[in-house]
Amino acid sequence: MSVTAILERLGLSETNSGACGSEWIASPGGGELVSLNPASGEPLARVLMASEADYEHIIGDSCTVFARWRALPAPKRGEIVRQIGEELRLHKDDLGALVSLEMGKILAEGKGEVQEMIDIAEFAVGLSRQLYGLTMHSERPGHRMYEQWHPLGVVGVISAFNFPVAVWSWNSLLAAVCGDCVIWKPSSETPLTAIAVQHICNRVLARNGWQGVFTLVIGRGKTVGERMLADRRVPLISATGSCQMGYRVAEVVGVRLARTILELGGNNGVIVEADANLDLALRAVLFGAVGTAGQRCTTIRRLFVQKSIAAEFVERLKAAYQQVRIGDPLDPATLMGPLVNASAVDEMMEGLEKARAQGGTVICGGARVERDGGFFVQPTLVRATADMPIVKEEIFAPILYVMEYDTLDQAIAWHNDVPQGLSSAIFTNNLLAAEKFLSSAGSDCGIANVNIGTSGAEIGGAFGGEKETGGGREAGSDSWKAYMRRQTVTINYSEDLPLAQGIEFKI
């Protein structure tokens, strides 16, 4: 698989502009960013980042285009999104390979991420004919009440490295059919995938005369990132990242009383009851903890196993871990690729030292893997207890803490005793146990699953979590409402003007 050929087919070169409004800015002024291949540590290409002046140019373009885009009927906006989905389908293999090259996830996951973009495009097309409001009965005779939804404006999307293109699509394609324009600030770890997606969108937008609906600004957080957060022309910021990043987004955006969609830390837990199908649980836990090298917000990080089956299940899990093939993410035989950069490796090693200091025991793994200059590690199992402070933290790496419990109530209490609340799961064949886990006294997460792992959420449901995960919702269900403004309408078709609360006001 030729890296050069992949880059060329996606419109990328050795040096790329990282700023695009209605047109690419040829020489943006924000300095140079080098994109690295985490499997080798070698440069893939260079990106010229945007300056504050470039940001101003791009946001100005977006605001101008929005004034026209919002007036285009939603089904016609959906038709353009449909074409974007078809263009993504044409480039699925190359774009999926680029995701693997730049981020490090295995090729099947890279292509799967692009398929998710295609799927959300199809979902958004259907949504473009279903932006429904409600009708209400007025208490006043001769009056009609209803609600309608209007486009919000220019939406800012700040995406993370671990899903460098899919999360953008969850936000942007829905926002587009809602009548919004989008300005995208991707992770500095994965700029090339963002530029490739922008090229794909630009071709479709240009064919339809709608350049500038989607725009791109790659730049430093202290310059363009902070500028976007504080910009009153951006009524909604959708941000994916760490809880620490989310605190800053909420602070700056909240001061100007704008909206946020925050998708922050995970630290997800799985409970395995004694009556569970252990074969099913084993496969789910292995993929959920090791997939994407533990760099998903939905990665399984805490495993609660009922004591009577703990020894057997942990031994089976240990054997499965030792068979995980680590290496080149483009090799079809690889099950786990590298971490995204050297700092991520250091953070994993520091986390394991803390775990040991707090009484944890490494069951297997826990070491760096020296291979081709890449950022590889062994997936790691750690025997832990629920009172260890480290288990309440999210380390973005393949560390799984294993804890034994006596009763389901105890497991649920431990499960909920963390600041984060994204995804959760229980494995059981007991209806009562499953229903307890799903009840208001059960999992406190935004996602709760039975006999399926914590990752791999379908786009048809709303994706997001509670507590320090941020409370945002993206993708399916009624998540589209976040990208629009609600308007309640009352029409008087009578000859009278009855006043509220029966007040008489005579003139």
C-alpha positions as CSV (number, residue, x, y, z in Angstrom):
1,M,0.0,0.0,0.0
2,S,1.7,3.2,-1.2
3,V,1.5,6.0,1.2
4,T,2.3,8.5,-1.5
5,A,-0.4,7.2,-3.7
6,I,-3.0,7.4,-0.9
7,L,-2.1,11.0,-0.2
8,E,-2.3,12.0,-3.8
9,R,-5.6,10.3,-4.4
10,L,-7.0,12.3,-1.4
11,G,-5.7,15.6,-2.7
12,L,-2.8,15.8,-0.2
13,S,0.8,16.6,-0.9
14,E,4.1,17.0,1.1
15,T,2.9,20.4,2.3
16,N,-0.8,21.2,2.8
17,S,-2.8,24.2,3.7
18,G,-4.8,23.8,6.9
19,A,-7.2,26.7,6.4
20,C,-10.2,26.6,4.1
21,G,-13.2,28.9,3.8
22,S,-15.0,29.1,0.5
23,E,-11.5,28.4,-1.0
24,W,-8.2,27.2,0.4
25,I,-5.9,29.8,1.8
26,A,-2.7,29.1,0.0
27,S,-0.3,30.3,2.7
28,P,-1.9,30.5,6.1
29,G,0.2,32.3,8.7
30,G,0.0,30.1,11.8
31,G,3.2,28.2,11.4
32,E,4.0,24.6,10.5
33,L,2.7,21.3,11.9
34,V,4.2,18.0,11.1
35,S,1.9,15.0,11.0
36,L,3.6,11.8,12.2
37,N,3.0,8.1,11.6
38,P,2.6,6.7,15.1
39,A,3.6,3.2,13.9
40,S,7.0,4.5,12.8
41,G,7.5,8.0,14.3
42,E,8.2,9.2,10.8
43,P,6.7,12.3,9.2
44,L,3.8,11.8,6.8
45,A,3.4,15.4,5.6
46,R,3.5,19.0,6.7
47,V,0.5,21.3,7.4
48,L,0.5,25.1,7.3
49,M,-1.7,26.2,10.2
50,A,-4.1,29.0,10.4
51,S,-3.5,32.3,12.2
52,E,-6.1,34.5,13.9
53,A,-6.3,36.5,10.8
54,D,-7.0,33.4,8.7
55,Y,-9.6,32.4,11.3
56,E,-11.3,35.8,10.8
57,H,-11.4,35.3,7.1
58,I,-12.9,31.8,7.4
59,I,-15.6,32.7,9.9
60,G,-16.5,35.7,7.8
61,D,-17.0,33.3,4.8
62,S,-19.1,31.0,7.0
63,C,-21.4,33.8,8.2
64,T,-21.9,35.0,4.7
65,V,-22.8,31.5,3.3
66,F,-25.1,30.8,6.3
67,A,-27.3,33.7,5.4
68,R,-28.1,31.9,2.1
69,W,-27.8,28.3,3.2
70,R,-30.5,28.6,5.9
71,A,-33.0,29.6,3.3
72,L,-32.4,26.5,1.1
73,P,-35.2,24.0,1.9
74,A,-34.0,21.2,4.2
75,P,-34.6,18.4,1.7
76,K,-32.4,20.2,-0.8
77,R,-29.7,20.5,1.9
78,G,-30.2,16.8,2.5
79,E,-29.6,16.1,-1.2
80,I,-26.1,17.7,-1.0
81,V,-25.3,15.7,2.1
82,R,-26.4,12.6,0.2
83,Q,-23.8,13.4,-2.5
84,I,-21.2,13.8,0.2
85,G,-22.0,10.4,1.5
86,E,-21.6,9.0,-2.0
87,E,-18.2,10.7,-2.4
88,L,-17.1,9.3,0.9
89,R,-18.1,5.9,-0.3
90,L,-15.9,6.3,-3.4
91,H,-12.9,7.1,-1.2
92,K,-13.6,4.8,1.7
93,D,-10.5,2.6,1.3
94,D,-8.0,5.5,0.9
95,L,-9.5,7.6,3.7
96,G,-9.7,4.6,6.0
97,A,-6.1,3.8,5.3
98,L,-5.2,7.4,6.0
99,V,-7.0,7.3,9.4
100,S,-4.9,4.2,10.2
101,L,-1.7,5.8,9.0
102,E,-2.1,9.1,10.9
103,M,-4.0,7.9,14.1
104,G,-2.7,4.3,14.4
105,K,-6.0,2.3,14.6
106,I,-6.0,-0.9,12.7
107,L,-7.2,-0.8,9.1
108,A,-10.5,-2.5,9.8
109,E,-11.3,0.2,12.3
110,G,-10.1,3.0,10.0
111,K,-12.4,1.8,7.2
112,G,-15.2,1.3,9.8
113,E,-14.9,4.9,10.9
114,V,-15.4,6.1,7.3
115,Q,-18.4,3.7,7.0
116,E,-19.8,5.4,10.0
117,M,-19.5,8.8,8.1
118,I,-21.4,7.2,5.2
119,D,-24.1,5.9,7.6
120,I,-24.6,9.2,9.3
121,A,-24.9,10.9,5.9
122,E,-27.8,8.5,5.1
123,F,-29.3,9.2,8.5
124,A,-29.0,13.0,7.9
125,V,-30.7,12.7,4.5
126,G,-33.8,11.1,6.0
127,L,-33.7,13.6,8.8
128,S,-33.9,16.5,6.4
129,R,-37.5,15.6,5.8
130,Q,-38.3,15.1,9.5
131,L,-37.4,18.3,11.4
132,Y,-40.7,18.1,13.1
133,G,-42.3,20.6,15.5
134,L,-45.4,20.1,17.7
135,T,-48.8,21.6,17.8
136,M,-50.4,22.6,21.0
137,H,-54.0,23.6,22.0
138,S,-54.4,27.2,23.0
139,E,-56.5,28.1,26.0
140,R,-57.8,31.1,24.1
141,P,-60.6,30.7,21.5
142,G,-59.7,31.5,17.9
143,H,-56.0,30.9,18.5
144,R,-53.5,28.3,17.2
145,M,-50.2,27.3,18.8
146,Y,-47.3,25.4,17.4
147,E,-43.5,25.2,17.5
148,Q,-41.0,25.3,14.7
149,W,-37.3,24.9,14.4
150,H,-34.9,27.3,12.7
151,P,-31.2,27.0,11.8
152,L,-28.9,28.1,14.6
153,G,-25.9,29.7,12.8
154,V,-22.3,28.8,12.3
155,V,-21.5,25.7,14.5
156,G,-18.0,25.1,15.8
157,V,-16.7,21.5,15.9
158,I,-13.6,20.7,17.8
159,S,-12.7,17.0,17.3
160,A,-10.3,14.6,19.0
161,F,-7.5,12.5,17.4
162,N,-9.1,9.1,18.3
163,F,-12.0,9.4,15.9
164,P,-10.5,12.0,13.5
165,V,-13.3,12.0,10.9
166,A,-16.4,10.2,12.3
167,V,-17.2,12.6,15.1
168,W,-17.0,15.5,12.7
169,S,-19.6,13.8,10.6
170,W,-21.9,13.2,13.6
171,N,-22.0,16.9,14.1
172,S,-21.5,18.5,10.7
173,L,-23.8,16.4,8.5
174,L,-26.7,16.8,11.0
175,A,-25.9,20.5,11.4
176,A,-25.9,21.0,7.6
177,V,-29.4,19.5,7.0
178,C,-30.6,21.7,9.9
179,G,-29.4,24.7,7.9
180,D,-26.2,25.5,9.8
181,C,-22.7,26.1,8.4
182,V,-19.8,24.4,10.2
183,I,-16.2,25.5,11.1
184,W,-14.0,22.6,12.0
185,K,-10.9,22.6,14.3
186,P,-9.5,19.1,14.2
187,S,-6.9,17.6,16.5
188,S,-3.3,18.7,15.8
189,E,-2.4,14.9,15.9
190,T,-4.6,14.2,12.9
191,P,-4.6,17.2,10.5
192,L,-4.2,15.2,7.3
193,T,-7.5,13.2,7.7
194,A,-9.3,16.5,8.2
195,I,-7.8,18.1,5.1
196,A,-8.7,15.0,3.1
197,V,-12.3,15.2,4.2
198,Q,-12.4,18.9,3.4
199,H,-11.2,18.1,-0.1
200,I,-14.0,15.5,-0.5
201,C,-16.6,17.9,0.7
202,N,-15.3,20.8,-1.4
203,R,-15.8,18.8,-4.6
204,V,-19.5,18.2,-3.8
205,L,-20.1,21.7,-2.5
206,A,-18.5,23.2,-5.6
207,R,-20.7,21.1,-8.0
208,N,-23.7,22.5,-6.2
209,G,-22.6,26.1,-5.8
210,W,-22.3,25.9,-2.0
211,Q,-18.7,26.4,-1.2
212,G,-18.2,27.5,2.4
213,V,-20.9,25.4,4.1
214,F,-18.1,23.3,5.6
215,T,-14.9,25.1,6.5
216,L,-11.6,24.1,8.2
217,V,-9.2,25.8,10.5
218,I,-6.2,23.9,11.8
219,G,-4.3,25.8,14.3
220,R,-3.0,26.1,17.9
221,G,-5.5,26.0,20.7
222,K,-4.2,29.3,22.2
223,T,-4.8,31.1,18.9
224,V,-7.7,29.8,16.8
225,G,-9.1,27.5,19.4
226,E,-9.6,30.2,22.0
227,R,-10.8,32.6,19.4
228,M,-13.5,30.2,18.3
229,L,-14.6,29.6,21.9
230,A,-15.0,33.3,22.6
231,D,-16.6,34.2,19.2
232,R,-20.1,35.4,19.6
233,R,-20.7,34.6,15.9
234,V,-20.5,30.9,16.8
235,P,-23.7,30.1,18.9
236,L,-22.8,26.4,19.4
237,I,-19.5,24.7,20.1
238,S,-19.4,20.9,19.9
239,A,-16.2,19.7,21.5
240,T,-14.8,16.2,22.0
241,G,-11.8,15.6,24.3
242,S,-10.6,15.3,27.8
243,C,-12.5,16.5,30.9
244,Q,-9.8,19.1,31.4
245,M,-10.4,20.5,27.9
246,G,-14.1,20.4,28.5
247,Y,-13.8,22.6,31.6
248,R,-12.1,25.3,29.5
249,V,-14.7,25.1,26.7
250,A,-17.6,25.3,29.2
251,E,-16.0,28.3,31.0
252,V,-15.3,30.4,27.9
253,V,-18.5,29.5,26.0
254,G,-20.7,29.8,29.1
255,V,-19.5,33.3,29.8
256,R,-21.2,34.4,26.5
257,L,-24.3,32.2,27.2
258,A,-23.8,30.2,24.1
259,R,-24.4,26.4,23.8
260,T,-22.1,23.5,24.1
261,I,-22.2,19.8,23.2
262,L,-19.5,18.3,25.3
263,E,-18.3,14.7,24.8
264,L,-15.5,14.2,27.3
265,G,-13.9,11.5,29.4
266,G,-15.2,7.9,29.6
267,N,-13.7,5.5,32.2
268,N,-16.3,2.9,31.4
269,G,-17.1,-0.1,33.4
270,V,-18.5,-3.6,32.7
271,I,-20.1,-6.0,35.3
272,V,-19.9,-9.7,34.7
273,E,-22.4,-11.7,36.7
274,A,-21.9,-15.4,37.7
275,D,-24.6,-16.5,35.3
276,A,-23.2,-14.6,32.3
277,N,-22.3,-16.2,29.0
278,L,-18.6,-16.1,29.6
279,D,-17.7,-16.6,25.9
280,L,-19.7,-13.6,25.0
281,A,-18.3,-11.5,27.8
282,L,-14.7,-12.5,27.0
283,R,-15.0,-11.3,23.4
284,A,-16.7,-8.1,24.3
285,V,-14.2,-7.2,27.1
286,L,-11.2,-8.0,24.9
287,F,-12.3,-5.8,22.0
288,G,-13.7,-3.1,24.3
289,A,-10.4,-2.8,26.3
290,V,-7.9,-3.4,23.5
291,G,-9.6,-2.0,20.4
292,T,-8.0,1.3,19.2
293,A,-5.2,0.6,21.7
294,G,-7.5,1.7,24.5
295,Q,-7.9,5.1,22.9
296,R,-11.7,5.3,22.6
297,C,-13.9,7.4,24.9
298,T,-16.0,4.2,25.2
299,T,-13.0,1.9,26.0
300,I,-13.6,-0.6,28.8
301,R,-11.3,0.6,31.7
302,R,-12.9,-1.1,34.7
303,L,-14.0,-4.7,34.9
304,F,-16.1,-6.0,37.8
305,V,-16.3,-9.8,38.0
306,Q,-18.4,-11.8,40.5
307,K,-16.1,-13.6,42.9
308,S,-17.3,-17.1,42.1
309,I,-16.2,-16.9,38.5
310,A,-13.4,-14.3,38.8
311,A,-10.4,-16.7,38.8
312,E,-11.7,-18.6,35.7
313,F,-12.6,-15.5,33.8
314,V,-9.4,-13.6,34.5
315,E,-7.3,-16.6,33.4
316,R,-9.2,-16.8,30.1
317,L,-8.8,-13.0,29.7
318,K,-5.1,-13.2,30.4
319,A,-4.7,-15.9,27.8
320,A,-6.6,-13.8,25.3
321,Y,-4.5,-10.7,26.0
322,Q,-1.3,-12.7,25.4
323,Q,-2.5,-13.6,21.9
324,V,-3.2,-10.0,20.8
325,R,-1.0,-9.3,17.8
326,I,0.6,-5.8,18.1
327,G,2.1,-4.1,15.1
328,D,1.6,-2.2,11.9
329,P,-2.1,-1.1,11.8
330,L,-2.2,-1.6,8.0
331,D,-1.4,-5.3,8.4
332,P,-4.7,-7.2,8.3
333,A,-3.4,-9.6,11.0
334,T,-2.8,-6.8,13.5
335,L,-5.3,-6.5,16.4
336,M,-3.8,-3.5,18.1
337,G,-1.8,-0.7,16.7
338,P,0.3,2.0,18.4
339,L,-0.7,4.8,20.8
340,V,-0.9,8.2,19.1
341,N,2.4,9.7,20.3
342,A,5.3,9.3,22.7
343,S,3.6,11.3,25.4
344,A,0.7,8.8,25.4
345,V,3.2,6.0,26.1
346,D,4.8,8.0,29.0
347,E,1.3,8.7,30.5
348,M,0.5,5.0,30.4
349,M,3.7,4.0,32.1
350,E,3.2,6.7,34.8
351,G,-0.3,5.5,35.4
352,L,0.9,2.0,35.9
353,E,3.5,3.2,38.4
354,K,0.7,4.9,40.3
355,A,-1.5,1.8,40.2
356,R,1.4,-0.3,41.7
357,A,2.0,2.3,44.4
358,Q,-1.7,2.2,45.4
359,G,-1.7,-1.6,45.7
360,G,-2.5,-2.7,42.2
361,T,-0.8,-5.8,40.7
362,V,-0.1,-6.1,37.0
363,I,-1.5,-9.5,35.8
364,C,-0.1,-9.2,32.3
365,G,1.4,-6.7,29.9
366,G,2.5,-3.3,31.2
367,A,5.6,-2.7,29.1
368,R,6.7,-0.6,26.1
369,V,7.1,-2.5,22.8
370,E,10.2,-1.5,20.8
371,R,9.2,-1.7,17.2
372,D,10.2,0.3,14.1
373,G,10.4,3.6,16.1
374,G,6.6,3.5,16.8
375,F,4.7,4.2,20.0
376,F,3.7,0.6,20.9
377,V,2.7,-0.8,24.2
378,Q,1.4,-4.1,25.6
379,P,-2.3,-4.2,26.6
380,T,-2.3,-4.5,30.3
381,L,-4.5,-6.2,33.0
382,V,-4.2,-4.8,36.5
383,R,-5.7,-6.4,39.6
384,A,-7.2,-3.5,41.6
385,T,-9.6,-2.5,44.3
386,A,-12.4,0.0,44.0
387,D,-10.9,2.4,46.6
388,M,-7.7,2.9,44.5
389,P,-7.7,6.6,43.4
390,I,-6.2,5.7,40.0
391,V,-9.3,3.7,39.0
392,K,-11.3,7.0,39.0
393,E,-9.0,8.5,36.4
394,E,-9.1,8.0,32.7
395,I,-5.8,7.0,31.2
396,F,-6.1,7.0,27.4
397,A,-4.3,3.7,26.9
398,P,-5.0,-0.1,27.0
399,I,-5.1,-0.5,30.8
400,L,-8.0,-2.6,32.3
401,Y,-8.5,-2.7,36.0
402,V,-10.0,-5.9,37.3
403,M,-12.0,-5.9,40.5
404,E,-14.0,-8.8,42.2
405,Y,-17.3,-8.2,43.9
406,D,-19.8,-10.1,46.1
407,T,-23.2,-8.6,45.2
408,L,-24.7,-6.8,42.2
409,D,-25.6,-3.8,44.5
410,Q,-21.9,-3.6,45.5
411,A,-20.8,-3.8,41.8
412,I,-23.2,-1.0,40.7
413,A,-22.1,1.2,43.6
414,W,-18.4,0.8,42.6
415,H,-19.3,1.2,38.9
416,N,-21.0,4.6,39.6
417,D,-18.3,5.9,42.0
418,V,-16.3,7.7,39.3
419,P,-16.6,11.3,38.0
420,Q,-17.3,10.1,34.4
421,G,-20.5,8.6,33.1
422,L,-20.3,7.7,29.4
423,S,-20.9,4.0,28.6
424,S,-21.6,0.9,30.7
425,A,-22.5,-2.7,30.4
426,I,-23.6,-5.8,32.3
427,F,-23.3,-9.4,31.2
428,T,-26.0,-11.6,32.7
429,N,-28.7,-14.0,31.7
430,N,-30.8,-13.0,34.7
431,L,-33.7,-10.7,33.8
432,L,-33.9,-9.2,37.3
433,A,-30.2,-8.3,37.3
434,A,-30.4,-6.7,33.8
435,E,-33.4,-4.6,34.8
436,K,-31.8,-3.5,38.0
437,F,-28.7,-2.3,36.1
438,L,-31.0,-0.4,33.7
439,S,-33.2,1.1,36.4
440,S,-32.8,4.6,37.9
441,A,-30.9,3.0,40.7
442,G,-28.5,1.2,38.3
443,S,-26.0,2.6,35.8
444,D,-25.6,6.4,35.9
445,C,-24.2,6.6,32.4
446,G,-25.6,8.0,29.2
447,I,-25.2,4.6,27.6
448,A,-26.2,1.3,29.3
449,N,-25.9,-2.1,27.5
450,V,-26.8,-5.7,28.4
451,N,-24.7,-8.5,27.0
452,I,-22.8,-6.2,24.7
453,G,-19.7,-4.1,25.3
454,T,-19.3,-0.4,26.0
455,S,-18.1,0.6,22.6
456,G,-19.5,0.4,19.0
457,A,-22.6,2.6,19.6
458,E,-25.0,2.7,16.7
459,I,-25.7,6.0,15.1
460,G,-29.5,5.7,15.5
461,G,-29.2,6.4,19.2
462,A,-28.1,9.6,20.9
463,F,-24.5,9.3,21.9
464,G,-23.2,10.9,25.0
465,G,-22.8,10.7,28.8
466,E,-23.4,12.3,32.1
467,K,-21.4,13.9,35.0
468,E,-18.0,15.0,33.8
469,T,-18.5,13.4,30.4
470,G,-20.3,16.6,29.7
471,G,-24.0,15.8,29.1
472,G,-23.8,16.3,25.3
473,R,-25.7,14.2,22.8
474,E,-24.7,13.6,19.2
475,A,-25.8,11.4,16.2
476,G,-29.2,9.8,16.4
477,S,-32.6,10.1,18.1
478,D,-33.4,13.8,18.6
479,S,-29.8,15.0,18.9
480,W,-30.5,17.3,15.9
481,K,-32.4,19.7,18.1
482,A,-29.1,20.9,19.6
483,Y,-28.2,22.4,16.2
484,M,-31.4,24.4,15.8
485,R,-33.4,27.1,17.7
486,R,-36.9,26.4,18.9
487,Q,-39.6,29.0,18.2
488,T,-43.1,28.9,19.8
489,V,-45.7,30.5,17.5
490,T,-49.2,31.7,18.4
491,I,-51.6,32.8,15.7
492,N,-54.8,34.7,16.5
493,Y,-57.4,34.1,13.8
494,S,-60.3,35.7,15.8
495,E,-61.6,39.2,16.0
496,D,-60.9,39.4,19.8
497,L,-57.7,39.9,21.8
498,P,-58.1,38.0,25.1
499,L,-55.3,38.9,27.5
500,A,-53.3,36.5,29.6
501,Q,-54.6,35.6,33.1
502,G,-58.0,37.1,32.1
503,I,-56.8,40.7,32.5
504,E,-59.1,43.4,31.3
505,F,-57.2,46.3,29.8
506,K,-59.7,48.7,28.2
507,I,-58.9,51.8,26.1
